[in-house]
Amino acid sequence: MKYFFLSEGWTVGRVWASEGLWQITAWRRQPDIQQMNICLVEQNELLWLYRAEEAVLTVEVKPTAPQQVAPIGQVVLKRLMSAEQVIERLGSAETRCHLQNIDLVVR
């Protein structure tokens, strides 16, 4: 799996795999990209953690309401993170981690 953080108010656009732009007709499905229930808070901004399948190489992200974001229309994420990099980021001193809807199992 690969991971990336995405600001609240942004969404995933186009996706690329090793063969180029993700083609739903060729793959016969959407790429598996899921928002997880973990976010970071940095300078009052929520950064949600997303998980992407291994075949995903590049992800285009864009604001959900383009008129509210002044100069930025879209961003392309070319280097997705490994699980180890996510853990390192979650453990950094500058961030606070919020977990939502986590079921605790006590044994």
PESUL-V58788 format. One record per pair of residues at least 4 apart in sequence whose ideal C-beta (glycine too) atoms are under 7 Angstrom apart, sorted by the first residue. I is the first residue (numbers start at 1). J is the second residue. D is the distance in whole Angstrom. If there is no record, write none. Layout:
i={I I}
j={J J}
d={D D}
This chain:
i={1 1 1 1 1 2 2 2 2 2 3 3 3 3 3 3 3 4 4 4 4 4 4 5 5 5 5 6 6 6 6 6 7 7 7 8 8 9 9 9 10 10 10 10 11 11 11 12 12 12 13 13 13 13 14 14 15 15 15 15 15 16 16 16 16 16 17 17 17 17 18 22 22 23 24 24 31 31 31 32 33 33 33 34 34 35 35 36 36 36 37 37 37 37 38 38 38 39 39 39 39 39 40 40 40 40 41 41 41 41 42 42 42 49 52 52 52 58 58 58 59 60 60 61 61 61 62 62 63 63 66 81 81 83 84 85 86 87 88 90 90}
j={51 52 53 54 83 52 54 56 80 81 49 50 51 80 81 83 86 50 52 59 77 80 81 40 47 48 49 10 47 48 50 61 45 46 47 46 48 63 64 65 61 62 63 64 61 62 64 33 59 61 60 61 62 74 21 60 22 31 33 56 59 20 21 22 57 58 22 55 56 57 57 27 31 27 29 30 52 53 56 53 50 52 56 50 51 48 50 49 50 51 99 100 101 102 49 97 99 46 47 48 49 98 47 95 96 97 46 95 96 98 47 94 95 86 56 59 80 76 77 78 77 74 76 74 75 77 73 74 68 69 73 85 86 87 88 89 90 91 92 95 97}
d={5 7 7 6 7 5 7 6 4 7 6 7 6 6 5 7 5 5 7 7 5 5 6 6 4 7 6 5 7 5 6 6 6 7 6 4 7 6 6 7 5 7 5 7 7 6 5 6 6 6 4 6 5 6 6 4 4 5 7 6 6 6 6 6 5 4 6 5 6 6 6 7 5 6 7 6 7 6 5 4 6 5 7 7 5 5 5 5 7 6 6 5 5 7 4 7 6 5 6 5 7 5 4 5 7 6 6 7 5 6 6 7 6 7 4 7 6 6 7 5 5 6 5 7 5 6 7 4 7 4 6 4 5 7 6 6 6 6 7 7 5}
